[in-house]
């Protein structure tokens, strides 16, 4: 498999200003606030895939706003929001999102898009993981003590990886199991250099250029099993908890769940789909607005 274009920036942990306001704003904006900044804390996978580079400039142009982006793992993005250092988050770990909303830090969660997780590793597949379901693939890797790189950073991917190990009944340890503490792009590069297996999202895997890794567990983006399904959501920070640009945050929510869907649908990495938008429904799932284990 030809390993795509390389991630342009790895190991990101700070604030990245993606673009400024384009052109002169319409006259009906003249009486709006002069402070038109919106800060998004986002999972590394959305950034590393290149998707934000398509969506953000269009949103900025439509709303006359400058978006600043803090790139973290999902856990780090939610921590940024809890500290009041962003206005909205784009993340992909429902258990962490539920904790965040239950504690009153976020409101109005909306599901945006999905892709899937892949188990990737050396092309010669020394553990014999290819073609298995994710649980048995992890067991095969552990049985062979084949090198496995974990992000180890409480990101959405790390949370899902731990869930797979739990379902396999294993608590991995030893020299074969290594935590990088890095984003998805960096972890993939490190795995490729070390003949290691790892769990990755499809978007970043398509984007990182590395012929050293092959997909061994891949159930497709259209209807992956629940253990491989990777759902992204946008959550505004609670304006009752922090001084945030809540109206603009809701504008970003509306953009992602409205016109932004066509950009997600059309986004490709060298011709391959990296995400699938969740389209609007005549029968919306209102459970997405509250924690999934919420009890009235």
C-alpha positions in Angstrom: 0.0 0.0 0.0 1.4 3.4 -0.9 1.5 5.3 2.3 0.1 8.7 1.4 1.5 12.2 2.2 3.3 12.8 5.4 1.8 14.6 8.3 3.1 18.2 8.1 3.3 18.7 11.9 3.9 16.0 14.5 4.1 16.3 18.2 1.8 19.3 18.4 0.9 20.4 21.9 0.3 24.2 21.7 -2.0 26.6 20.0 -2.0 26.7 16.2 -3.8 29.5 14.4 -5.0 27.9 11.2 -6.2 31.0 9.3 -7.5 34.5 9.7 -10.7 36.2 8.6 -10.9 36.2 4.9 -12.0 39.4 3.1 -14.1 42.3 4.3 -17.0 41.2 6.5 -20.5 42.1 5.3 -22.0 45.4 6.6 -24.5 43.6 8.8 -21.6 42.5 11.0 -20.6 46.0 11.8 -22.5 46.1 15.1 -21.2 42.7 16.2 -18.5 42.3 18.9 -15.0 43.2 17.7 -13.6 40.1 19.4 -14.2 37.4 16.9 -11.9 34.7 18.1 -13.0 31.1 18.8 -10.7 28.6 20.4 -11.2 24.9 19.6 -9.5 22.1 21.5 -9.4 19.1 19.2 -8.2 15.5 19.1 -4.9 15.1 17.3 -6.5 12.6 14.8 -8.8 15.3 13.4 -5.9 17.6 12.9 -3.3 15.1 11.7 -5.7 13.7 9.0 -5.9 17.2 7.4 -9.7 17.5 7.8 -9.5 20.7 9.9 -7.5 22.3 7.2 -10.5 22.0 4.9 -13.2 22.9 7.4 -11.8 25.8 9.4 -11.2 28.3 6.6 -14.7 27.8 5.3 -16.2 28.3 8.8 -14.1 31.4 9.4 -15.2 32.9 6.1 -18.9 32.1 6.8 -18.9 33.5 10.3 -16.2 36.3 10.0 -14.2 34.7 12.8 -10.6 33.7 13.5 -10.3 30.2 14.9 -7.4 29.2 17.1 -6.8 25.5 17.5 -5.3 23.6 20.5 -4.2 20.2 19.3 -4.3 17.5 22.1 -5.5 14.0 22.6 -9.1 13.8 23.7 -8.2 13.7 27.4 -6.0 16.8 27.0 -8.6 18.6 24.9 -11.2 18.1 27.6 -8.7 19.2 30.3 -8.1 22.4 28.3 -11.9 23.0 28.3 -12.2 22.2 32.0 -9.6 24.9 32.6 -11.6 27.4 30.6 -8.9 27.7 28.0 -11.1 27.0 24.9 -14.7 27.6 23.8 -15.5 24.2 22.2 -14.0 20.7 21.8 -14.0 18.2 19.0 -13.2 14.8 20.5 -13.8 11.0 20.2 -14.0 9.2 23.5 -17.6 8.9 24.8 -16.7 7.8 28.3 -14.5 10.9 28.8 -17.1 13.1 27.1 -19.7 11.7 29.6 -17.5 12.6 32.6 -17.0 16.1 31.2 -20.7 16.7 30.6 -21.8 15.1 33.9 -19.4 17.4 35.8 -21.1 20.4 34.2 -18.1 21.5 32.0 -19.8 21.0 28.6 -23.3 21.3 27.2 -25.1 20.6 23.9 -23.1 17.6 22.7 -23.6 16.8 19.0 -22.4 13.7 17.1 -20.6 14.8 14.0 -18.9 12.0 12.1 -17.4 8.5 12.3 -14.6 6.5 11.0 -13.0 3.4 12.3 -10.0 2.0 14.2 -7.5 -0.2 12.5 -4.9 -2.6 13.9 -1.7 -2.0 11.9 1.8 -3.4 12.1 4.8 -4.9 10.3 3.9 -6.2 6.8 5.2 -9.7 7.6 2.8 -9.9 10.6 5.0 -11.9 13.1 2.1 -12.2 15.5 -0.4 -13.6 13.0 -2.9 -10.8 13.7 -4.2 -10.4 10.1 -7.8 -11.2 9.5 -8.8 -11.7 13.1 -11.3 -9.7 15.1 -9.7 -6.9 17.2 -9.8 -8.9 20.5 -8.2 -12.0 19.1 -5.6 -9.9 17.2 -4.6 -8.3 20.5 -4.4 -11.7 22.2 -2.1 -12.9 19.3 0.1 -9.9 19.7 0.4 -10.4 23.4 1.0 -14.2 23.1 3.8 -13.5 20.6 5.1 -10.6 22.8 5.4 -8.7 19.5 6.2 -5.0 20.0 3.1 -2.9 20.5 3.1 0.9 20.7 0.4 2.5 22.8 -0.2 6.2 22.8 -0.6 6.1 26.6 -2.0 9.6 26.6 -5.6 9.2 27.6 -6.6 10.1 24.0 -9.7 8.7 22.3 -7.5 6.1 20.6 -5.8 5.2 23.9 -9.2 4.8 25.7 -10.4 2.5 22.9 -7.1 0.5 23.0 -7.6 -0.1 26.7 -11.1 -1.3 26.1 -9.9 -3.9 23.6 -7.3 -5.2 26.1 -10.0 -5.3 28.7 -12.3 -7.4 26.5 -9.3 -9.6 25.7 -8.9 -10.2 29.5 -5.3 -8.9 29.4 -3.3 -6.2 31.2 -0.4 -5.8 28.9 3.1 -5.2 30.4 6.7 -6.0 29.7 9.3 -4.8 27.3 7.1 -5.6 24.3 4.4 -3.1 25.4 5.6 0.5 25.1 3.8 3.8 25.7 4.8 6.7 23.4 3.0 9.5 25.2 2.6 11.1 21.7 -0.1 11.9 19.2 -1.3 9.4 16.6 1.0 10.6 13.8 4.1 10.4 15.9 3.1 7.0 17.3 2.6 5.6 13.8 6.0 6.9 12.7 7.6 5.3 15.7 5.8 2.0 15.1 6.9 1.9 11.5 10.5 2.5 12.5 10.4 -0.2 15.2 8.4 -3.0 13.4 5.6 -2.5 16.0 1.9 -3.0 16.1 -0.5 -0.2 17.1 -4.1 0.8 17.1 -4.9 3.8 14.9 -7.8 5.8 13.5 -8.2 5.5 9.7 -7.8 9.2 9.0 -4.3 9.5 10.5 -3.2 6.2 9.0 -4.1 7.3 5.5 -2.3 10.6 6.0 1.0 9.4 7.5 3.5 8.3 4.8 5.1 5.1 6.1 5.5 2.0 4.0 6.6 0.0 7.1 3.1 -0.5 8.3 0.3 -2.6 6.9 -3.4 -3.0 8.0 -4.1 -6.3 9.7 -7.6 -5.6 11.1 -9.8 -3.5 8.9 -13.6 -3.9 8.8 -14.3 -0.9 6.7 -15.6 2.6 7.3 -19.2 2.1 6.4 -20.4 -0.3 9.1 -17.6 -1.2 11.5 -18.3 -3.3 14.6 -18.9 -1.4 17.8 -15.4 -2.1 19.1 -13.9 -0.4 16.0 -16.4 2.3 15.4 -14.9 5.7 16.1 -17.4 8.5 16.7 -16.5 12.2 16.9 -18.6 14.8 18.7 -18.5 18.5 19.2 -19.2 19.9 22.7 -19.4 23.6 23.6 -17.9 24.6 27.0 -20.5 25.5 29.5 -20.9 29.3 29.6 -22.1 29.1 33.2 -18.8 27.6 34.2 -16.4 29.8 32.2 -16.3 33.1 30.2 -16.4 31.6 26.7 -17.6 32.6 23.3 -20.7 30.5 23.5 -22.7 31.9 20.6 -19.7 31.4 18.3 -19.2 27.9 19.7 -22.9 27.1 18.8 -22.2 28.5 15.4 -19.4 26.0 15.0 -21.7 23.2 16.1 -24.3 24.3 13.6 -21.7 24.5 10.9 -20.3 21.0 11.5 -23.7 19.4 11.7 -25.0 21.5 8.7 -23.0 22.6 5.7 -19.8 21.1 7.1 -21.2 17.6 6.5 -20.6 17.9 2.8 -17.0 18.8 3.5 -16.6 15.7 5.7 -18.3 13.6 3.0 -16.0 14.9 0.3 -12.8 14.8 2.2 -10.3 12.4 0.7 -6.7 11.3 1.4 -5.3 10.4 -2.0 -8.8 9.2 -3.1 -9.7 7.3 0.1 -12.4 8.3 2.5 -11.1 9.2 6.0 -14.4 10.0 7.7 -18.2 9.5 7.2 -20.6 12.3 8.3 -23.5 11.6 10.5 -26.4 13.1 8.6 -29.4 14.8 10.2 -32.4 12.7 10.9 -36.1 13.2 11.1 -36.0 11.3 14.3 -32.9 12.7 16.2 -31.2 10.8 18.9 -31.6 13.1 21.9 -29.6 10.7 24.1 -26.4 12.2 22.5 -27.0 15.4 24.5 -26.4 13.7 27.9 -24.0 11.1 29.2 -24.8 7.6 27.7 -25.3 6.1 31.2 -27.4 9.0 32.5 -30.2 8.1 34.9 -33.0 10.6 35.6 
